[in-house]
């Protein structure tokens, strides 16, 4: 029986796409992100607001030329949505998870 979790599959898939950094408010998806760091080379960067996570992911994605992840939970999704306008218009490879 396969005992891998969805977090393991997500971490491996993101690593295969070249993701190396996740920008997030530290209160979300703890298990998923701990597994991600243990199994891959993906690094978590904690920020103080969801909009900051988007801006940092956008800057990293543009500078590095590869995808970056920003994450939020529940009400923070509105803050992420507000910050995604610029990456969208610039065609930056920013992926938002809520």
KOLGU-654178 format. One record per residue: residue in one letter; x, y, z of N, C-alpha, C, CB in turn. Coordinates in steps of 0.05 Angstrom, whole numbers. Last residue first. Glycine has a CB too. Layout:
% residues N
+---------+--------+--------+--------+--------+--------+--------+--------+--------+--------+--------+--------+--------+
| residuo |     nx |     ny |     nz |    cax |    cay |    caz |     cx |     cy |     cz |    cbx |    cby |    cbz |
+---------+--------+--------+--------+--------+--------+--------+--------+--------+--------+--------+--------+--------+
|       a |      X |      Y |      Z |      X |      Y |      Z |      X |      Y |      Z |      X |      Y |      Z |
...
+---------+--------+--------+--------+--------+--------+--------+--------+--------+--------+--------+--------+--------+
This chain:
% residues 98
+---------+--------+--------+--------+--------+--------+--------+--------+--------+--------+--------+--------+--------+
| residuo |     nx |     ny |     nz |    cax |    cay |    caz |     cx |     cy |     cz |    cbx |    cby |    cbz |
+---------+--------+--------+--------+--------+--------+--------+--------+--------+--------+--------+--------+--------+
|       x |    -82 |    579 |    -40 |    -98 |    588 |    -17 |   -110 |    564 |     -4 |   -120 |    608 |    -25 |
|       x |    -25 |    595 |    -78 |    -41 |    575 |    -65 |    -57 |    587 |    -42 |    -23 |    551 |    -55 |
|       x |     -1 |    621 |   -138 |    -13 |    627 |   -112 |    -30 |    603 |   -103 |    -31 |    653 |   -114 |
|       x |     57 |    629 |   -174 |     35 |    610 |   -169 |     25 |    616 |   -141 |     45 |    580 |   -171 |
|       x |     88 |    666 |   -224 |     80 |    665 |   -196 |     56 |    647 |   -193 |     74 |    694 |   -185 |
|       x |    121 |    682 |   -272 |    113 |    655 |   -264 |    108 |    652 |   -234 |    135 |    634 |   -273 |
|       x |     93 |    741 |   -300 |    113 |    729 |   -282 |    103 |    701 |   -275 |    117 |    746 |   -257 |
|       x |     65 |    775 |   -335 |     69 |    747 |   -342 |     92 |    734 |   -326 |     76 |    745 |   -372 |
|       x |     51 |    825 |   -319 |     79 |    822 |   -327 |     85 |    793 |   -336 |     97 |    830 |   -305 |
|       x |     -1 |    817 |   -301 |      4 |    835 |   -324 |     32 |    832 |   -336 |     -1 |    864 |   -317 |
|       x |     10 |    783 |   -257 |     -7 |    774 |   -280 |     -2 |    791 |   -305 |    -37 |    777 |   -272 |
|       x |     40 |    815 |   -223 |     52 |    791 |   -235 |     36 |    781 |   -259 |     54 |    768 |   -214 |
|       x |     -1 |    855 |   -214 |     24 |    862 |   -227 |     38 |    837 |   -238 |     43 |    875 |   -207 |
|       x |    -43 |    826 |   -187 |    -48 |    842 |   -212 |    -21 |    846 |   -227 |    -60 |    869 |   -205 |
|       x |    -36 |    802 |   -138 |    -30 |    787 |   -162 |    -33 |    802 |   -188 |    -47 |    763 |   -163 |
|       x |    -52 |    830 |    -93 |    -24 |    833 |   -102 |    -18 |    819 |   -128 |     -7 |    822 |    -81 |
|       x |   -105 |    816 |    -87 |    -99 |    844 |    -91 |    -70 |    848 |   -102 |   -102 |    860 |    -66 |
|       x |    -99 |    762 |    -75 |   -112 |    770 |   -100 |   -106 |    799 |   -107 |   -143 |    766 |    -98 |
|       x |    -77 |    765 |    -24 |    -61 |    754 |    -46 |    -73 |    763 |    -73 |    -60 |    723 |    -45 |
|       x |   -121 |    785 |      4 |    -96 |    801 |      2 |    -78 |    791 |    -20 |    -81 |    799 |     29 |
|       x |   -156 |    743 |     -1 |   -163 |    769 |    -13 |   -139 |    787 |    -16 |   -184 |    783 |      4 |
|       x |   -130 |    704 |     28 |   -133 |    700 |     -1 |   -141 |    726 |    -15 |   -154 |    678 |     -7 |
|       x |   -135 |    714 |     81 |   -111 |    723 |     67 |   -112 |    720 |     37 |    -87 |    709 |     78 |
|       x |   -179 |    686 |     97 |   -183 |    714 |     91 |   -158 |    726 |     77 |   -189 |    730 |    116 |
|       x |   -150 |    626 |     82 |   -176 |    638 |     86 |   -178 |    668 |     78 |   -184 |    636 |    115 |
|       x |    -80 |    635 |     73 |   -103 |    619 |     82 |   -127 |    637 |     86 |    -96 |    604 |    108 |
|       x |    -29 |    633 |     22 |    -45 |    647 |     43 |    -67 |    628 |     51 |    -57 |    674 |     32 |
|       x |     33 |    636 |    -14 |     12 |    622 |     -1 |     -3 |    639 |     19 |     22 |    597 |     12 |
|       x |     70 |    634 |    -75 |     61 |    650 |    -52 |     36 |    636 |    -40 |     54 |    680 |    -60 |
|       x |    126 |    609 |   -110 |    100 |    604 |    -98 |     95 |    625 |    -76 |     99 |    576 |    -86 |
|       x |    156 |    617 |   -174 |    157 |    621 |   -145 |    128 |    618 |   -135 |    169 |    649 |   -138 |
|       x |    191 |    592 |   -232 |    167 |    596 |   -216 |    173 |    601 |   -187 |    149 |    573 |   -219 |
|       x |    247 |    631 |   -259 |    233 |    606 |   -254 |    210 |    611 |   -235 |    253 |    585 |   -242 |
|       x |    279 |    676 |   -262 |    269 |    664 |   -286 |    256 |    637 |   -283 |    291 |    662 |   -306 |
|       x |    300 |    706 |   -221 |    311 |    679 |   -225 |    301 |    666 |   -251 |    302 |    661 |   -201 |
|       x |    272 |    754 |   -226 |    301 |    754 |   -224 |    313 |    727 |   -231 |    310 |    763 |   -196 |
|       x |    218 |    738 |   -227 |    229 |    754 |   -249 |    260 |    753 |   -249 |    220 |    783 |   -247 |
|       x |    214 |    710 |   -179 |    208 |    697 |   -205 |    220 |    712 |   -228 |    177 |    694 |   -208 |
|       x |    226 |    750 |   -141 |    243 |    727 |   -144 |    239 |    713 |   -171 |    237 |    707 |   -121 |
|       x |    183 |    785 |   -150 |    210 |    794 |   -153 |    229 |    771 |   -157 |    219 |    811 |   -130 |
|       x |    140 |    750 |   -137 |    142 |    763 |   -163 |    170 |    772 |   -169 |    123 |    787 |   -165 |
|       x |    150 |    738 |    -84 |    149 |    717 |   -103 |    152 |    728 |   -132 |    123 |    701 |   -101 |
|       x |    144 |    790 |    -62 |    170 |    776 |    -61 |    172 |    753 |    -81 |    175 |    765 |    -32 |
|       x |     90 |    800 |    -73 |    111 |    818 |    -84 |    138 |    804 |    -84 |    112 |    844 |    -68 |
|       x |     66 |    758 |    -44 |     62 |    760 |    -73 |     85 |    777 |    -85 |     35 |    772 |    -80 |
|       x |     81 |    771 |      8 |     89 |    745 |     -3 |     87 |    745 |    -34 |     71 |    722 |      8 |
|       x |     56 |    819 |     15 |     85 |    819 |     14 |     95 |    793 |      2 |     97 |    823 |     42 |
|       x |      4 |    801 |     18 |     11 |    817 |     -5 |     42 |    819 |     -8 |      0 |    846 |     -2 |
|       x |      6 |    774 |     67 |      2 |    759 |     42 |     10 |    775 |     18 |    -27 |    750 |     40 |
|       x |     57 |    793 |    113 |     31 |    796 |    101 |     30 |    781 |     75 |     24 |    826 |     97 |
|       x |    107 |    779 |    132 |     88 |    789 |    151 |     60 |    793 |    140 |     98 |    815 |    162 |
|       x |    138 |    715 |    115 |    133 |    743 |    111 |    111 |    752 |    131 |    125 |    750 |     82 |
|       x |    186 |    664 |    108 |    163 |    675 |    122 |    162 |    705 |    119 |    165 |    667 |    152 |
|       x |    202 |    618 |     61 |    209 |    645 |     70 |    184 |    657 |     82 |    219 |    663 |     46 |
|       x |    225 |    553 |     51 |    203 |    570 |     60 |    215 |    597 |     69 |    188 |    557 |     84 |
|       x |    254 |    520 |     -5 |    258 |    535 |     20 |    233 |    552 |     26 |    282 |    553 |     18 |
|       x |    265 |    457 |    -34 |    248 |    481 |    -33 |    250 |    494 |     -6 |    218 |    473 |    -39 |
|       x |    290 |    410 |    -43 |    307 |    433 |    -38 |    291 |    459 |    -37 |    329 |    435 |    -59 |
|       x |    254 |    358 |     -7 |    263 |    373 |    -30 |    282 |    395 |    -23 |    238 |    384 |    -46 |
|       x |    239 |    336 |     42 |    242 |    318 |     18 |    253 |    332 |     -6 |    215 |    307 |     11 |
|       x |    235 |    376 |     80 |    249 |    352 |     86 |    256 |    336 |     61 |    234 |    335 |    105 |
|       x |    202 |    415 |     56 |    230 |    422 |     62 |    247 |    397 |     68 |    231 |    440 |     86 |
|       x |    154 |    386 |     51 |    167 |    398 |     28 |    196 |    404 |     33 |    152 |    424 |     19 |
|       x |    142 |    376 |    104 |    148 |    353 |     86 |    163 |    363 |     61 |    123 |    338 |     78 |
|       x |    131 |    429 |    119 |    152 |    414 |    132 |    161 |    390 |    115 |    143 |    404 |    160 |
|       x |     87 |    439 |     86 |    112 |    454 |     81 |    135 |    441 |     96 |    109 |    482 |     91 |
|       x |     47 |    404 |    105 |     55 |    404 |     77 |     82 |    417 |     73 |     34 |    418 |     60 |
|       x |     44 |    421 |    159 |     53 |    394 |    152 |     63 |    393 |    123 |     30 |    374 |    157 |
|       x |     26 |    476 |    153 |     50 |    469 |    167 |     61 |    442 |    158 |     46 |    469 |    197 |
|       x |    -11 |    513 |    127 |     -1 |    488 |    115 |     25 |    478 |    127 |      3 |    492 |     85 |
|       x |      5 |    575 |    160 |    -10 |    558 |    142 |      4 |    533 |    133 |    -18 |    574 |    117 |
|       x |     32 |    615 |    188 |     11 |    601 |    202 |     -4 |    580 |    184 |     -9 |    620 |    212 |
|       x |     71 |    649 |    163 |     78 |    623 |    175 |     56 |    607 |    188 |     98 |    629 |    195 |
|       x |     57 |    669 |     98 |     53 |    676 |    125 |     56 |    650 |    141 |     25 |    690 |    130 |
|       x |    108 |    658 |     46 |     83 |    652 |     60 |     82 |    666 |     87 |     79 |    623 |     63 |
|       x |    139 |    633 |    -11 |    135 |    657 |      6 |    108 |    655 |     19 |    138 |    683 |    -11 |
|       x |    184 |    585 |    -30 |    156 |    589 |    -23 |    154 |    613 |     -4 |    143 |    563 |    -11 |
|       x |    232 |    566 |    -79 |    224 |    583 |    -57 |    193 |    585 |    -55 |    236 |    611 |    -60 |
|       x |    240 |    534 |   -123 |    259 |    532 |   -101 |    251 |    548 |    -77 |    286 |    541 |   -111 |
|       x |    213 |    499 |   -177 |    207 |    516 |   -154 |    228 |    512 |   -133 |    179 |    511 |   -143 |
|       x |    217 |    465 |   -221 |    238 |    485 |   -216 |    233 |    504 |   -193 |    243 |    500 |   -240 |
|       x |    182 |    425 |   -228 |    177 |    449 |   -244 |    197 |    471 |   -238 |    149 |    460 |   -238 |
|       x |    199 |    389 |   -190 |    203 |    382 |   -218 |    199 |    406 |   -236 |    184 |    359 |   -226 |
|       x |    180 |    415 |   -144 |    209 |    414 |   -149 |    215 |    407 |   -178 |    222 |    393 |   -130 |
|       x |    125 |    406 |   -151 |    136 |    433 |   -151 |    166 |    434 |   -156 |    129 |    447 |   -125 |
|       x |    125 |    350 |   -146 |    116 |    362 |   -171 |    127 |    391 |   -173 |     86 |    363 |   -173 |
|       x |    142 |    343 |    -93 |    158 |    331 |   -115 |    150 |    345 |   -142 |    153 |    301 |   -117 |
|       x |    100 |    369 |    -65 |    128 |    377 |    -62 |    145 |    368 |    -86 |    140 |    367 |    -36 |
|       x |     55 |    338 |    -80 |     57 |    367 |    -87 |     86 |    376 |    -86 |     39 |    383 |    -67 |
|       x |     69 |    288 |    -58 |     65 |    291 |    -87 |     67 |    320 |    -96 |     38 |    279 |    -95 |
|       x |     70 |    303 |     -4 |     94 |    292 |    -17 |     92 |    295 |    -47 |     98 |    262 |     -9 |
|       x |     17 |    319 |      5 |     39 |    338 |      9 |     65 |    329 |     -5 |     44 |    343 |     39 |
|       x |    -12 |    273 |      0 |    -14 |    293 |    -21 |      8 |    314 |    -19 |    -41 |    307 |    -19 |
|       x |     33 |    220 |     22 |     11 |    239 |     25 |     10 |    258 |      1 |     15 |    255 |     51 |
|       x |     45 |    151 |     14 |     52 |    178 |      8 |     28 |    196 |     11 |     64 |    181 |    -20 |
|       x |     37 |     97 |     20 |     31 |    114 |     43 |     39 |    143 |     39 |     45 |    104 |     68 |
|       x |     10 |     44 |    -16 |     25 |     69 |    -18 |     17 |     88 |      5 |     20 |     82 |    -46 |
|       x |     17 |    -24 |      0 |      0 |      0 |      0 |     18 |     25 |      0 |    -19 |      0 |     24 |
+---------+--------+--------+--------+--------+--------+--------+--------+--------+--------+--------+--------+--------+
